[in-house]
Amino acid sequence: MNKNWVLVTGATRGFGRALAFEWIRSLKLLPDGSKLLVTGRDESKVSQLVEELLEKRPQVLVAGKVLDLNSSLIESDINSLFQQEEGNNYACSYLVNNAGTLGPLGPLEDCDWKTISCYFYENVVTTVYLTNQYIRSFGNSFRHVIHISSLAGIEPLEYCGLYCMGKAAKNMQMRMIACEHKNDIRTLNYAPGPMETDMQTHLRDNLPSGPLKTQMVELWKRGQLVAPSESARKLIGILETGRYENGTHIDFYSDNAC
Ligand SMILES: NC(=O)c1ccc[n+]([C@@H]2O[C@H](COP(=O)([O-])OP(=O)(O)OC[C@H]3O[C@@H](n4cnc5c(N)ncnc54)[C@H](OP(=O)(O)O)[C@@H]3O)[C@@H](O)[C@H]2O)c1
């Protein structure tokens, strides 16, 4: 039995999509007969993605699921996702928590009750619950949880308050799991670098003026943004070698990123 199971959330565009395409190329992380499950919010985009991935490796079972982390039905959607995986028998399993939003861009004190609670519901509450259900459902396999984190999870980035706080909370979630499951679950916070995606465009276009906006515009003008596929390859390399401390934070630019 050397089949693996992988779930990548938010895989229909941006980094999640790039990661799904890099993952399916990895015979080590996804031996023939393994299962790759991708989620997105748009059913037709999810189906299209599944088809494209299957073309790359017909030997892998690729499945898609519509999952909106902002839905009022998200708890039962997550429960049913894992019920479908009951009786699973995989060597290794991987949950990649990639889906996320930037939230409001502006001074933290401008966020009202609804904005704060919606942001944490969509970006933290649902991800923590998804991870808990994964951990409870995949005890037969060697479990891995990867949080697609950011520098924002360890450094305050001006006018991105809720985003920074959400990333910091999920960084700690990875450390908590590593602390409580030293030997049977591996977790990683991977900061993919400033990548040319819709999120980056939104950040560049909507950040109030200040040093961060200037820096982001400069990176873009100089062509120094990271290609999502390049960052995805780096993460795949790290996971293939497995050379990382449980619960650690690795940045795309880190020397310890192999
Ligand atoms: N881009 C960067 O420079 C950068 C830097 C550091 C960290 N990151 C992190 O990398 C990850 C991917 O970001 P990206 O740059 O690829 O962003 P993106 O292009 O905006 O893509 C975001 C992804 O999250 C999904 N998503 C958003 N809200 C969702 C919801 N309510 N339910 C389910 N899925 C939802 C989107 O799904 P739909 O396609 O259905 O909308 C999309 O697949 C994020 O966690 C981000 O914080 C990005």
The ligand as an ORCA input file, in Angstrom:
! r2SCAN-3c Opt
* xyz 0 1
  N      -0.186     36.127     -3.969
  C       0.693     36.399     -3.033
  O       1.563     37.277     -3.217
  C       0.679     35.655     -1.729
  C       1.711     35.905     -0.822
  C       1.736     35.210      0.371
  C       0.745     34.276      0.644
  N      -0.252     34.058     -0.251
  C      -1.269     33.057      0.101
  O      -1.365     32.087     -0.921
  C      -2.690     31.542     -0.930
  C      -3.231     31.595     -2.350
  O      -3.303     32.969     -2.731
  P      -3.336     33.446     -4.247
  O      -2.337     34.498     -4.368
  O      -3.335     32.278     -5.153
  O      -4.764     34.144     -4.220
  P      -5.940     34.214     -5.284
  O      -5.394     34.215     -6.660
  O      -6.786     35.344     -4.832
  O      -6.694     32.847     -5.046
  C      -7.363     32.638     -3.846
  C      -7.933     31.251     -3.826
  O      -8.684     31.136     -2.621
  C      -9.998     30.724     -2.952
  N     -11.010     31.286     -2.067
  C     -11.181     32.584     -1.719
  N     -12.242     32.699     -0.904
  C     -12.744     31.461     -0.749
  C     -13.841     30.924     -0.065
  N     -14.704     31.683      0.630
  N     -14.076     29.598     -0.123
  C     -13.253     28.795     -0.828
  N     -12.202     29.238     -1.533
  C     -11.965     30.555     -1.484
  C     -10.245     31.223     -4.374
  O     -11.267     30.447     -4.934
  P     -12.145     30.976     -6.201
  O     -11.291     30.753     -7.412
  O     -13.342     30.094     -6.171
  O     -12.461     32.410     -5.979
  C      -8.880     31.013     -5.002
  O      -8.738     29.691     -5.436
  C      -3.507     32.384      0.052
  O      -3.636     31.693      1.272
  C      -2.658     33.628      0.224
  O      -2.872     34.241      1.470
  C      -0.309     34.717     -1.429
*
